[in-house]
Amino acid sequence: MVLSTTELADLQDRLFQLRCAAEDVLIATEDGATADELRVLAERVRAGAKGLERLR
């Protein structure tokens, strides 16, 4: 698979968003977030990962 410059930039943006979402979960855990708060953050991670699956 060869990506165009635009596609590569989009991929990099989506990977950055996924990393930030994962970091949010870690920070929230350290800050004592509730299960409901962590569930919302985990959903963001799942949604970001699912979006990356569309590359196939």
mmCIF file of the N, C-alpha and C atoms, coordinates in Angstrom:
data_MODEL
# 
_entry.id   MODEL 
# 
loop_
_atom_site.group_PDB 
_atom_site.id 
_atom_site.type_symbol 
_atom_site.label_atom_id 
_atom_site.label_alt_id 
_atom_site.label_comp_id 
_atom_site.label_asym_id 
_atom_site.label_entity_id 
_atom_site.label_seq_id 
_atom_site.pdbx_PDB_ins_code 
_atom_site.Cartn_x 
_atom_site.Cartn_y 
_atom_site.Cartn_z 
_atom_site.occupancy 
_atom_site.B_iso_or_equiv 
_atom_site.pdbx_formal_charge 
_atom_site.auth_seq_id 
_atom_site.auth_comp_id 
_atom_site.auth_asym_id 
_atom_site.auth_atom_id 
_atom_site.pdbx_PDB_model_num 
ATOM 1   N N  . MET A 1 1  ? 0.842   -1.167 0.000  1.00 0.00 ? 1  MET A N  1 
ATOM 2   C CA . MET A 1 1  ? 0.000   0.000  0.000  1.00 0.00 ? 1  MET A CA 1 
ATOM 3   C C  . MET A 1 1  ? 0.894   1.238  0.000  1.00 0.00 ? 1  MET A C  1 
ATOM 4   N N  . VAL A 1 2  ? 0.626   2.147  -0.890 1.00 0.00 ? 2  VAL A N  1 
ATOM 5   C CA . VAL A 1 2  ? 1.347   3.407  -0.961 1.00 0.00 ? 2  VAL A CA 1 
ATOM 6   C C  . VAL A 1 2  ? 0.372   4.523  -0.615 1.00 0.00 ? 2  VAL A C  1 
ATOM 7   N N  . LEU A 1 3  ? 0.762   5.374  0.330  1.00 0.00 ? 3  LEU A N  1 
ATOM 8   C CA . LEU A 1 3  ? -0.092  6.467  0.750  1.00 0.00 ? 3  LEU A CA 1 
ATOM 9   C C  . LEU A 1 3  ? 0.343   7.768  0.101  1.00 0.00 ? 3  LEU A C  1 
ATOM 10  N N  . SER A 1 4  ? -0.631  8.567  -0.254 1.00 0.00 ? 4  SER A N  1 
ATOM 11  C CA . SER A 1 4  ? -0.320  9.904  -0.752 1.00 0.00 ? 4  SER A CA 1 
ATOM 12  C C  . SER A 1 4  ? 0.116   10.772 0.422  1.00 0.00 ? 4  SER A C  1 
ATOM 13  N N  . THR A 1 5  ? 0.640   11.934 0.129  1.00 0.00 ? 5  THR A N  1 
ATOM 14  C CA . THR A 1 5  ? 1.049   12.865 1.176  1.00 0.00 ? 5  THR A CA 1 
ATOM 15  C C  . THR A 1 5  ? -0.131  13.231 2.062  1.00 0.00 ? 5  THR A C  1 
ATOM 16  N N  . THR A 1 6  ? -1.282  13.449 1.466  1.00 0.00 ? 6  THR A N  1 
ATOM 17  C CA . THR A 1 6  ? -2.488  13.794 2.215  1.00 0.00 ? 6  THR A CA 1 
ATOM 18  C C  . THR A 1 6  ? -2.925  12.639 3.103  1.00 0.00 ? 6  THR A C  1 
ATOM 19  N N  . GLU A 1 7  ? -2.911  11.428 2.561  1.00 0.00 ? 7  GLU A N  1 
ATOM 20  C CA . GLU A 1 7  ? -3.298  10.253 3.339  1.00 0.00 ? 7  GLU A CA 1 
ATOM 21  C C  . GLU A 1 7  ? -2.339  10.015 4.499  1.00 0.00 ? 7  GLU A C  1 
ATOM 22  N N  . LEU A 1 8  ? -1.048  10.238 4.267  1.00 0.00 ? 8  LEU A N  1 
ATOM 23  C CA . LEU A 1 8  ? -0.065  10.063 5.322  1.00 0.00 ? 8  LEU A CA 1 
ATOM 24  C C  . LEU A 1 8  ? -0.282  11.092 6.429  1.00 0.00 ? 8  LEU A C  1 
ATOM 25  N N  . ALA A 1 9  ? -0.546  12.323 6.062  1.00 0.00 ? 9  ALA A N  1 
ATOM 26  C CA . ALA A 1 9  ? -0.809  13.368 7.060  1.00 0.00 ? 9  ALA A CA 1 
ATOM 27  C C  . ALA A 1 9  ? -2.053  13.027 7.868  1.00 0.00 ? 9  ALA A C  1 
ATOM 28  N N  . ASP A 1 10 ? -3.088  12.519 7.205  1.00 0.00 ? 10 ASP A N  1 
ATOM 29  C CA . ASP A 1 10 ? -4.309  12.117 7.903  1.00 0.00 ? 10 ASP A CA 1 
ATOM 30  C C  . ASP A 1 10 ? -4.020  10.976 8.874  1.00 0.00 ? 10 ASP A C  1 
ATOM 31  N N  . LEU A 1 11 ? -3.246  10.011 8.447  1.00 0.00 ? 11 LEU A N  1 
ATOM 32  C CA . LEU A 1 11 ? -2.878  8.886  9.306  1.00 0.00 ? 11 LEU A CA 1 
ATOM 33  C C  . LEU A 1 11 ? -2.104  9.377  10.522 1.00 0.00 ? 11 LEU A C  1 
ATOM 34  N N  . GLN A 1 12 ? -1.162  10.264 10.310 1.00 0.00 ? 12 GLN A N  1 
ATOM 35  C CA . GLN A 1 12 ? -0.380  10.794 11.423 1.00 0.00 ? 12 GLN A CA 1 
ATOM 36  C C  . GLN A 1 12 ? -1.277  11.542 12.409 1.00 0.00 ? 12 GLN A C  1 
ATOM 37  N N  . ASP A 1 13 ? -2.223  12.301 11.906 1.00 0.00 ? 13 ASP A N  1 
ATOM 38  C CA . ASP A 1 13 ? -3.161  13.020 12.771 1.00 0.00 ? 13 ASP A CA 1 
ATOM 39  C C  . ASP A 1 13 ? -3.997  12.045 13.601 1.00 0.00 ? 13 ASP A C  1 
ATOM 40  N N  . ARG A 1 14 ? -4.484  10.995 12.958 1.00 0.00 ? 14 ARG A N  1 
ATOM 41  C CA . ARG A 1 14 ? -5.320  10.024 13.660 1.00 0.00 ? 14 ARG A CA 1 
ATOM 42  C C  . ARG A 1 14 ? -4.523  9.244  14.701 1.00 0.00 ? 14 ARG A C  1 
ATOM 43  N N  . LEU A 1 15 ? -3.265  8.926  14.389 1.00 0.00 ? 15 LEU A N  1 
ATOM 44  C CA . LEU A 1 15 ? -2.412  8.252  15.368 1.00 0.00 ? 15 LEU A CA 1 
ATOM 45  C C  . LEU A 1 15 ? -2.121  9.161  16.556 1.00 0.00 ? 15 LEU A C  1 
ATOM 46  N N  . PHE A 1 16 ? -1.913  10.441 16.303 1.00 0.00 ? 16 PHE A N  1 
ATOM 47  C CA . PHE A 1 16 ? -1.695  11.403 17.376 1.00 0.00 ? 16 PHE A CA 1 
ATOM 48  C C  . PHE A 1 16 ? -2.930  11.483 18.275 1.00 0.00 ? 16 PHE A C  1 
ATOM 49  N N  . GLN A 1 17 ? -4.106  11.525 17.678 1.00 0.00 ? 17 GLN A N  1 
ATOM 50  C CA . GLN A 1 17 ? -5.349  11.568 18.446 1.00 0.00 ? 17 GLN A CA 1 
ATOM 51  C C  . GLN A 1 17 ? -5.503  10.314 19.296 1.00 0.00 ? 17 GLN A C  1 
ATOM 52  N N  . LEU A 1 18 ? -5.146  9.171  18.737 1.00 0.00 ? 18 LEU A N  1 
ATOM 53  C CA . LEU A 1 18 ? -5.236  7.913  19.481 1.00 0.00 ? 18 LEU A CA 1 
ATOM 54  C C  . LEU A 1 18 ? -4.269  7.913  20.656 1.00 0.00 ? 18 LEU A C  1 
ATOM 55  N N  . ARG A 1 19 ? -3.049  8.371  20.436 1.00 0.00 ? 19 ARG A N  1 
ATOM 56  C CA . ARG A 1 19 ? -2.075  8.444  21.526 1.00 0.00 ? 19 ARG A CA 1 
ATOM 57  C C  . ARG A 1 19 ? -2.550  9.381  22.623 1.00 0.00 ? 19 ARG A C  1 
ATOM 58  N N  . CYS A 1 20 ? -3.087  10.520 22.230 1.00 0.00 ? 20 CYS A N  1 
ATOM 59  C CA . CYS A 1 20 ? -3.586  11.477 23.226 1.00 0.00 ? 20 CYS A CA 1 
ATOM 60  C C  . CYS A 1 20 ? -4.737  10.878 24.030 1.00 0.00 ? 20 CYS A C  1 
ATOM 61  N N  . ALA A 1 21 ? -5.611  10.148 23.371 1.00 0.00 ? 21 ALA A N  1 
ATOM 62  C CA . ALA A 1 21 ? -6.729  9.513  24.073 1.00 0.00 ? 21 ALA A CA 1 
ATOM 63  C C  . ALA A 1 21 ? -6.223  8.486  25.074 1.00 0.00 ? 21 ALA A C  1 
ATOM 64  N N  . ALA A 1 22 ? -5.208  7.721  24.691 1.00 0.00 ? 22 ALA A N  1 
ATOM 65  C CA . ALA A 1 22 ? -4.630  6.732  25.608 1.00 0.00 ? 22 ALA A CA 1 
ATOM 66  C C  . ALA A 1 22 ? -3.960  7.430  26.790 1.00 0.00 ? 22 ALA A C  1 
ATOM 67  N N  . GLU A 1 23 ? -3.269  8.525  26.528 1.00 0.00 ? 23 GLU A N  1 
ATOM 68  C CA . GLU A 1 23 ? -2.641  9.282  27.609 1.00 0.00 ? 23 GLU A CA 1 
ATOM 69  C C  . GLU A 1 23 ? -3.697  9.849  28.553 1.00 0.00 ? 23 GLU A C  1 
ATOM 70  N N  . ASP A 1 24 ? -4.831  10.273 28.009 1.00 0.00 ? 24 ASP A N  1 
ATOM 71  C CA . ASP A 1 24 ? -5.919  10.776 28.847 1.00 0.00 ? 24 ASP A CA 1 
ATOM 72  C C  . ASP A 1 24 ? -6.403  9.715  29.824 1.00 0.00 ? 24 ASP A C  1 
ATOM 73  N N  . VAL A 1 25 ? -6.469  8.469  29.364 1.00 0.00 ? 25 VAL A N  1 
ATOM 74  C CA . VAL A 1 25 ? -6.881  7.366  30.241 1.00 0.00 ? 25 VAL A CA 1 
ATOM 75  C C  . VAL A 1 25 ? -5.863  7.194  31.373 1.00 0.00 ? 25 VAL A C  1 
ATOM 76  N N  . LEU A 1 26 ? -4.592  7.210  31.024 1.00 0.00 ? 26 LEU A N  1 
ATOM 77  C CA . LEU A 1 26 ? -3.558  7.045  32.051 1.00 0.00 ? 26 LEU A CA 1 
ATOM 78  C C  . LEU A 1 26 ? -3.598  8.176  33.078 1.00 0.00 ? 26 LEU A C  1 
ATOM 79  N N  . ILE A 1 27 ? -3.716  9.404  32.608 1.00 0.00 ? 27 ILE A N  1 
ATOM 80  C CA . ILE A 1 27 ? -3.764  10.553 33.511 1.00 0.00 ? 27 ILE A CA 1 
ATOM 81  C C  . ILE A 1 27 ? -4.997  10.477 34.406 1.00 0.00 ? 27 ILE A C  1 
ATOM 82  N N  . ALA A 1 28 ? -6.130  10.139 33.809 1.00 0.00 ? 28 ALA A N  1 
ATOM 83  C CA . ALA A 1 28 ? -7.366  10.041 34.590 1.00 0.00 ? 28 ALA A CA 1 
ATOM 84  C C  . ALA A 1 28 ? -7.249  8.960  35.656 1.00 0.00 ? 28 ALA A C  1 
ATOM 85  N N  . THR A 1 29 ? -6.612  7.852  35.322 1.00 0.00 ? 29 THR A N  1 
ATOM 86  C CA . THR A 1 29 ? -6.413  6.773  36.286 1.00 0.00 ? 29 THR A CA 1 
ATOM 87  C C  . THR A 1 29 ? -5.575  7.253  37.461 1.00 0.00 ? 29 THR A C  1 
ATOM 88  N N  . GLU A 1 30 ? -4.489  7.966  37.137 1.00 0.00 ? 30 GLU A N  1 
ATOM 89  C CA . GLU A 1 30 ? -3.616  8.498  38.188 1.00 0.00 ? 30 GLU A CA 1 
ATOM 90  C C  . GLU A 1 30 ? -4.352  9.522  39.053 1.00 0.00 ? 30 GLU A C  1 
ATOM 91  N N  . ASP A 1 31 ? -5.291  10.239 38.463 1.00 0.00 ? 31 ASP A N  1 
ATOM 92  C CA . ASP A 1 31 ? -6.037  11.271 39.185 1.00 0.00 ? 31 ASP A CA 1 
ATOM 93  C C  . ASP A 1 31 ? -7.259  10.725 39.922 1.00 0.00 ? 31 ASP A C  1 
ATOM 94  N N  . GLY A 1 32 ? -7.468  9.406  39.854 1.00 0.00 ? 32 GLY A N  1 
ATOM 95  C CA . GLY A 1 32 ? -8.565  8.784  40.590 1.00 0.00 ? 32 GLY A CA 1 
ATOM 96  C C  . GLY A 1 32 ? -9.924  8.910  39.917 1.00 0.00 ? 32 GLY A C  1 
ATOM 97  N N  . ALA A 1 33 ? -9.947  8.882  38.602 1.00 0.00 ? 33 ALA A N  1 
ATOM 98  C CA . ALA A 1 33 ? -11.209 8.975  37.864 1.00 0.00 ? 33 ALA A CA 1 
ATOM 99  C C  . ALA A 1 33 ? -12.148 7.838  38.236 1.00 0.00 ? 33 ALA A C  1 
ATOM 100 N N  . THR A 1 34 ? -13.420 8.116  38.112 1.00 0.00 ? 34 THR A N  1 
ATOM 101 C CA . THR A 1 34 ? -14.427 7.086  38.386 1.00 0.00 ? 34 THR A CA 1 
ATOM 102 C C  . THR A 1 34 ? -14.482 6.095  37.221 1.00 0.00 ? 34 THR A C  1 
ATOM 103 N N  . ALA A 1 35 ? -15.141 4.993  37.462 1.00 0.00 ? 35 ALA A N  1 
ATOM 104 C CA . ALA A 1 35 ? -15.306 3.982  36.413 1.00 0.00 ? 35 ALA A CA 1 
ATOM 105 C C  . ALA A 1 35 ? -16.048 4.564  35.218 1.00 0.00 ? 35 ALA A C  1 
ATOM 106 N N  . ASP A 1 36 ? -17.058 5.381  35.467 1.00 0.00 ? 36 ASP A N  1 
ATOM 107 C CA . ASP A 1 36 ? -17.811 5.993  34.361 1.00 0.00 ? 36 ASP A CA 1 
ATOM 108 C C  . ASP A 1 36 ? -16.925 6.921  33.539 1.00 0.00 ? 36 ASP A C  1 
ATOM 109 N N  . GLU A 1 37 ? -16.092 7.702  34.211 1.00 0.00 ? 37 GLU A N  1 
ATOM 110 C CA . GLU A 1 37 ? -15.184 8.606  33.502 1.00 0.00 ? 37 GLU A CA 1 
ATOM 111 C C  . GLU A 1 37 ? -14.182 7.825  32.664 1.00 0.00 ? 37 GLU A C  1 
ATOM 112 N N  . LEU A 1 38 ? -13.651 6.753  33.225 1.00 0.00 ? 38 LEU A N  1 
ATOM 113 C CA . LEU A 1 38 ? -12.704 5.920  32.492 1.00 0.00 ? 38 LEU A CA 1 
ATOM 114 C C  . LEU A 1 38 ? -13.373 5.231  31.313 1.00 0.00 ? 38 LEU A C  1 
ATOM 115 N N  . ARG A 1 39 ? -14.630 4.847  31.482 1.00 0.00 ? 39 ARG A N  1 
ATOM 116 C CA . ARG A 1 39 ? -15.366 4.207  30.398 1.00 0.00 ? 39 ARG A CA 1 
ATOM 117 C C  . ARG A 1 39 ? -15.490 5.158  29.201 1.00 0.00 ? 39 ARG A C  1 
ATOM 118 N N  . VAL A 1 40 ? -15.787 6.415  29.472 1.00 0.00 ? 40 VAL A N  1 
ATOM 119 C CA . VAL A 1 40 ? -15.906 7.416  28.402 1.00 0.00 ? 40 VAL A CA 1 
ATOM 120 C C  . VAL A 1 40 ? -14.563 7.580  27.675 1.00 0.00 ? 40 VAL A C  1 
ATOM 121 N N  . LEU A 1 41 ? -13.501 7.671  28.455 1.00 0.00 ? 41 LEU A N  1 
ATOM 122 C CA . LEU A 1 41 ? -12.175 7.822  27.855 1.00 0.00 ? 41 LEU A CA 1 
ATOM 123 C C  . LEU A 1 41 ? -11.772 6.581  27.063 1.00 0.00 ? 41 LEU A C  1 
ATOM 124 N N  . ALA A 1 42 ? -12.075 5.409  27.607 1.00 0.00 ? 42 ALA A N  1 
ATOM 125 C CA . ALA A 1 42 ? -11.761 4.169  26.896 1.00 0.00 ? 42 ALA A CA 1 
ATOM 126 C C  . ALA A 1 42 ? -12.535 4.082  25.581 1.00 0.00 ? 42 ALA A C  1 
ATOM 127 N N  . GLU A 1 43 ? -13.743 4.590  25.560 1.00 0.00 ? 43 GLU A N  1 
ATOM 128 C CA . GLU A 1 43 ? -14.528 4.609  24.319 1.00 0.00 ? 43 GLU A CA 1 
ATOM 129 C C  . GLU A 1 43 ? -13.847 5.475  23.267 1.00 0.00 ? 43 GLU A C  1 
ATOM 130 N N  . ARG A 1 44 ? -13.229 6.570  23.690 1.00 0.00 ? 44 ARG A N  1 
ATOM 131 C CA . ARG A 1 44 ? -12.488 7.414  22.737 1.00 0.00 ? 44 ARG A CA 1 
ATOM 132 C C  . ARG A 1 44 ? -11.314 6.655  22.137 1.00 0.00 ? 44 ARG A C  1 
ATOM 133 N N  . VAL A 1 45 ? -10.628 5.876  22.964 1.00 0.00 ? 45 VAL A N  1 
ATOM 134 C CA . VAL A 1 45 ? -9.515  5.073  22.463 1.00 0.00 ? 45 VAL A CA 1 
ATOM 135 C C  . VAL A 1 45 ? -10.037 4.040  21.466 1.00 0.00 ? 45 VAL A C  1 
ATOM 136 N N  . ARG A 1 46 ? -11.128 3.365  21.843 1.00 0.00 ? 46 ARG A N  1 
ATOM 137 C CA . ARG A 1 46 ? -11.701 2.347  20.950 1.00 0.00 ? 46 ARG A CA 1 
ATOM 138 C C  . ARG A 1 46 ? -12.117 2.961  19.624 1.00 0.00 ? 46 ARG A C  1 
ATOM 139 N N  . ALA A 1 47 ? -12.774 4.100  19.671 1.00 0.00 ? 47 ALA A N  1 
ATOM 140 C CA . ALA A 1 47 ? -13.238 4.753  18.443 1.00 0.00 ? 47 ALA A CA 1 
ATOM 141 C C  . ALA A 1 47 ? -12.059 5.167  17.566 1.00 0.00 ? 47 ALA A C  1 
ATOM 142 N N  . GLY A 1 48 ? -10.998 5.647  18.198 1.00 0.00 ? 48 GLY A N  1 
ATOM 143 C CA . GLY A 1 48 ? -9.810  6.028  17.425 1.00 0.00 ? 48 GLY A CA 1 
ATOM 144 C C  . GLY A 1 48 ? -9.151  4.832  16.760 1.00 0.00 ? 48 GLY A C  1 
ATOM 145 N N  . ALA A 1 49 ? -9.061  3.742  17.493 1.00 0.00 ? 49 ALA A N  1 
ATOM 146 C CA . ALA A 1 49 ? -8.467  2.525  16.927 1.00 0.00 ? 49 ALA A CA 1 
ATOM 147 C C  . ALA A 1 49 ? -9.340  1.971  15.809 1.00 0.00 ? 49 ALA A C  1 
ATOM 148 N N  . LYS A 1 50 ? -10.646 2.004  16.005 1.00 0.00 ? 50 LYS A N  1 
ATOM 149 C CA . LYS A 1 50 ? -11.550 1.501  14.975 1.00 0.00 ? 50 LYS A CA 1 
ATOM 150 C C  . LYS A 1 50 ? -11.417 2.322  13.700 1.00 0.00 ? 50 LYS A C  1 
ATOM 151 N N  . GLY A 1 51 ? -11.255 3.636  13.858 1.00 0.00 ? 51 GLY A N  1 
ATOM 152 C CA . GLY A 1 51 ? -11.067 4.497  12.692 1.00 0.00 ? 51 GLY A CA 1 
ATOM 153 C C  . GLY A 1 51 ? -9.815  4.150  11.913 1.00 0.00 ? 51 GLY A C  1 
ATOM 154 N N  . LEU A 1 52 ? -8.777  3.722  12.602 1.00 0.00 ? 52 LEU A N  1 
ATOM 155 C CA . LEU A 1 52 ? -7.541  3.340  11.934 1.00 0.00 ? 52 LEU A CA 1 
ATOM 156 C C  . LEU A 1 52 ? -7.698  2.031  11.171 1.00 0.00 ? 52 LEU A C  1 
ATOM 157 N N  . GLU A 1 53 ? -8.613  1.186  11.576 1.00 0.00 ? 53 GLU A N  1 
ATOM 158 C CA . GLU A 1 53 ? -8.848  -0.080 10.876 1.00 0.00 ? 53 GLU A CA 1 
ATOM 159 C C  . GLU A 1 53 ? -9.354  0.153  9.452  1.00 0.00 ? 53 GLU A C  1 
ATOM 160 N N  . ARG A 1 54 ? -9.925  1.297  9.212  1.00 0.00 ? 54 ARG A N  1 
ATOM 161 C CA . ARG A 1 54 ? -10.484 1.581  7.875  1.00 0.00 ? 54 ARG A CA 1 
ATOM 162 C C  . ARG A 1 54 ? -9.410  1.742  6.818  1.00 0.00 ? 54 ARG A C  1 
ATOM 163 N N  . LEU A 1 55 ? -8.150  1.672  7.185  1.00 0.00 ? 55 LEU A N  1 
ATOM 164 C CA . LEU A 1 55 ? -7.067  1.806  6.218  1.00 0.00 ? 55 LEU A CA 1 
ATOM 165 C C  . LEU A 1 55 ? -6.987  0.605  5.289  1.00 0.00 ? 55 LEU A C  1 
ATOM 166 N N  . ARG A 1 56 ? -7.528  -0.495 5.703  1.00 0.00 ? 56 ARG A N  1 
ATOM 167 C CA . ARG A 1 56 ? -7.424  -1.711 4.887  1.00 0.00 ? 56 ARG A CA 1 
ATOM 168 C C  . ARG A 1 56 ? -8.153  -1.601 3.588  1.00 0.00 ? 56 ARG A C  1 
# 
